[in-house]
Amino acid sequence: GAYRTTLALLTGFDRRAGLGRITHLALLLAGEADATAPPRGMARMAAALPDARMEVLPGIGHLLPLEAPAAFHAALH
């Protein structure tokens, strides 16, 4: 039951309508090879945020800090 509930939340959670109300700076990091949260979707999210910066890390999948810790940390600075 808990697993089914988790899947339902993961697939049904949608806060896109509220993105424009976020007033803080935002950094969106996308892995170029991420099939779970691909860069094109992250770019749409960045466009909806009033003050966002987006970086795509080349050759990296979904687990940016694990796959390329140096590139991930460099993008944060």
C-alpha positions in Angstrom: 0.0 0.0 0.0 2.7 2.5 0.9 4.5 1.8 -2.4 1.4 2.3 -4.4 0.7 5.6 -2.5 4.3 6.7 -3.2 3.9 6.0 -6.9 0.6 7.9 -7.0 2.2 10.9 -5.4 5.2 10.8 -7.6 3.1 10.7 -10.8 0.3 12.9 -9.7 2.2 15.7 -7.9 2.0 18.9 -10.0 2.9 22.3 -8.7 3.5 24.0 -12.1 0.7 26.5 -11.6 2.4 27.9 -8.5 5.9 28.4 -10.0 5.3 32.0 -10.9 4.7 32.8 -7.2 8.2 31.7 -6.2 10.1 34.9 -5.4 13.6 33.5 -4.5 16.4 33.0 -6.9 16.4 29.5 -8.3 19.1 27.3 -9.9 17.9 24.4 -11.9 20.5 21.8 -12.7 19.7 19.2 -15.4 21.7 16.3 -16.6 22.0 16.2 -20.4 21.3 12.4 -20.4 18.5 12.5 -17.7 15.5 10.6 -18.9 13.6 11.1 -15.6 13.7 14.9 -15.5 15.0 15.8 -19.0 16.5 19.2 -19.7 13.6 20.3 -21.9 11.2 19.9 -19.0 13.6 21.7 -16.7 13.8 24.5 -19.2 10.0 24.9 -19.1 10.2 25.1 -15.4 13.0 27.7 -15.5 10.9 29.8 -17.9 8.0 29.8 -15.5 10.1 31.0 -12.6 10.5 34.8 -12.3 14.2 34.6 -11.4 15.8 31.3 -12.4 19.1 30.2 -13.9 19.4 26.8 -15.5 22.5 24.8 -16.3 22.7 21.5 -18.2 25.6 19.3 -17.2 26.9 17.4 -20.2 26.8 13.6 -20.3 25.2 13.2 -16.9 22.0 11.4 -16.0 19.5 11.9 -13.2 21.8 11.5 -10.2 24.0 14.5 -10.8 25.8 14.7 -7.4 26.6 11.0 -7.6 27.5 10.7 -11.2 29.6 13.9 -11.4 30.2 15.4 -8.0 32.8 17.9 -9.2 30.6 19.2 -12.0 27.6 19.4 -9.7 29.5 21.3 -7.0 31.1 23.6 -9.5 27.6 24.5 -10.8 26.6 25.5 -7.3 29.2 28.2 -7.1 
